[in-house]
Amino acid sequence: MTVVLKGDKEFENIPSLKAKALRINLNKDIYGTFAEIGAGQETVRHFFRAGGASGTIAKAMSAYDKNFSDAIYGTEDDGRYVTEARLKKMLSHEMRLMEERIPKDDNPNKIFFAYANTVATIDFAKKFKGHGWLGIRFQLDANEEYNEIQLHIRFKQNETRLQQETLGIVGVNLIYGAFYKHHRPKKLLKYLYDHIDRDTIEIDTINFSGPRFKDVDNRLMSLQLVKNGMTDAVMFGPDGNNILPASMLYKKNILALRGSFRPVTLVNMDMYKKSYEIFIREQKVNEDRTVVVFEITLSNLRAEGEIDEEDFMDRARLLCSLGQTVMISNFQEYYKLVEYFSEYTKERMALTMGVNNLVDIFDEKYYRHLSGGILEAFGKLFYKDLKVYCYPMIDPDTGLTNTSNTLKVHPRMKGLYKFFKYNGKVVDIFDFDEDVLNIFSRDVLQKIATGEDGWEELLPKGIAELIKEQGLFDYNPENALDAKKQ
């Protein structure tokens, strides 16, 4: 079957699932195990049916009973089974057995793999759609260290049988991609959806590791997931590895800051620090269960046209260097962001934004696609336990400092704005640093590009050094020399 993959210019000839499994089976050097928990042996079934599996499958197993599973893989501290930690234990255990039982000395050309998944399908009440972790640890050369691909999926189908079938297809695509598409990791992501519809599963986390992926930055892979419509939001931590949003946000208090962070400046950090101080003093907020998220929207990344992946990476490196957790989302409207957070927590949430962003929230043009218009959006935004922390801005025309009290909204919106303002949903940040109010990322970016003096002092400690050392945002020391000469 010949189809065009979304975003691709060329036609792609997608092999059938049987052809993929058979190609693996007929490779005399590939040998491995399948361990599937929670949704049947759906992946290995394709390899058995394709033929020639005796040369590929060392073992296939399902440890459905929890006691058996614990006896084989050990217990988890949190008592859960569908976790990244469980998947890692499964891969490590199965690969260790492979190495013990199939000695390399007797099989010098064998390249081993271990495929595993741990999955929970939809419940009988159909309230919990189900999710799972899949992974493969594999070699591409008998003498190299192992490579690894791990991903998390969320089911969208409403029948267990359909979810099981989808899981099997994704598993085949993952194994085939690992062996034959590893050199094109961005393409490999798209190939995971071969023979399934995009609306059947969501892939919200993926991590590559090992010698064949030493040049792969998992933050860039995160961006691809959102860019390709595989998920609405991804998160990654200071170490650069992707984080499962559910594990980071579950039952947490959430403080979110949206911005371009191009680059992150002193005013961004003042917004964060001052709003955080207010947030943790809130009556219902437990500081030990509080998460801070720096969010960049896909629309912001597209502000200059097509997404500049290098520009994105520059922003990500700087935020990570400051120890921050970063989210990339497809939520242009704030209420969609709050809805997303609400899937994982019922605790207090807060959004930190400048006065100019608060004005945008009260602009009706963003809600014309909703049948209930701005009232529907505000119902979704503020019916949760949410507050907006408003950071002041200097009006470039008057030189005055604007706050939520001097905010000018459309006359039709004044009543609505006053309602939320005087009910404590909008809170001004008063103890701001007046010395940083005149800092704007766009001005800093221009100074970096032209080599103008003074931009270093506008950034958090250590950021200017990183920009210079790594040449971020097209920094060129020759530009600085030329500027001084002039």
Secondary structure, DSSP 8 states (H G I E B T S, - for coil): -EE--TT-SS-EE---HHHHHHHHHH-TTEEEEEEEESS-SHHHHHHHHHS-GGGTEEEEE---SHHHHHHHH---TT--SSSHHHHHHHHHHHHHHHHHHS-TTT-TT-EEEEEEEEEE---TTS-S--EEEEEEEE-SSTTS--EEEEEEEEE--S-HHHHHHHHHHHHHHHHHHHHHSTT-HHHHHHHTTTTS-TTTEEEEEEEEESGGGTT--HHHHHHHHHHTTS-SEEEE-TTS-EE-HHHHHTT-EEEEEE---TT--HHHHHHHHHHHHHHHTSTT--GGGEEEEEEEEHHHHTTTSS--HHHHHHHHHHHHHTT-EEEEE---SHHHHHHHHHTT--S-EEEEEEHHHHHHHT-GGGGTTSTTHHHHHHHHHHSSSEEEEEE-EE-TTT--EE-TTS----GGGHHHHHHHHTTTSEEE--S--GGGTT--HHHHHHHHHHT-TTGGGGS-TTHHHHHHHHTGGG--HHHHHHHHH-
